[in-house]
Amino acid sequence: MKKILKLALVATAAIAALGAQAQDYPAKDKTVTLVVPFTAGGPTDRVARDLAEALRKPLGANVVVDNTAGAGSSIGAARVARATPDGYTLLLNHIGMSTMPALYRKLSFSVPNDFEYLGMVNDVPMTLIARPNIPANNMKELTAWIGQNKGKINLGNAGLGAASHLCGLMFQNAMQVEMTTVPYKGTAPAITDLIGGQIDLLCDQTTNTTSQIEGKKVKAFAVTTSKRLTTPALKDLPTLAESGLKNFEVTIWHGLYAPKGTPADVTKKINDALKVGLKDPDFIKKQEALGAVVVTDKRVEPAEHKKFVQAEIDKWGAVIKAAGTYAD
């Protein structure tokens, strides 16, 4: 009986501690770490740093970005999955959350089961760009050039599982042309080599390509959305669908996550802060400048966020399996 009573007291104390923790979150002397599973300076890192600032005031705590890159975002995601579920370690990840289950057949964590879903942040279109001296000036000319150079075309990407890799897979499938893929350790070196003419093509996020297009350092041919974009630098670009690649649509989204088991009161505070942050005029302005669209629909709710990611897992799983490309 004494043993049972002792266990009950321990359980009661643990519950009380969790309740106090949730009530006091975030503590004034603690910092919230936002883990970005990619290198500094890349497109997701830029979104994260804007979001960290947008969350600071409504959350009432300093939010710092910590880059834990590698293995198609799985290293950073694993770090957060293993972190103490107290709301002080969060993850910002993109479409990689939906591709890891197919790309990595031996993940150390479960995307659907080892995270608390906190809400979507933005949708980022992608652009098809090329080296500045490519002998084509529109999609019709580029399509003809690709047809004339089968077996000679280099298509860069930011590494296996990166957004640029996934978009590249779809582009090759849609064009029915196999290209030599050149993986890099991040988007920055891929862009550098594209500008220098070492590779021919790259499909990457507007958060990373808009400034290069504005500066005329690369040639831009199309966007991957269902409709044309309104961003000044991109508004004249056709969609790949209207260029003849029917049903070609790739949007790179970003979502916010916490370790599984984070108290409900804490996740609600984070979600409340996220909703305020997404309406911050400065944050919206910064995202628009990058060609990103801030989420305003129901996916900002945790349950809808999780539902959306599961649908994306199903979608990309089929693409990856069809390509037969795995990371392990």
Summary of the structure (lengths in Angstrom):
residues: 328
radius of gyration: 21.4
end to end distance: 51.8
largest distance: 84.1
contacts: 1132
relative contact order: 0.19
helix: 46%
strand: 19%
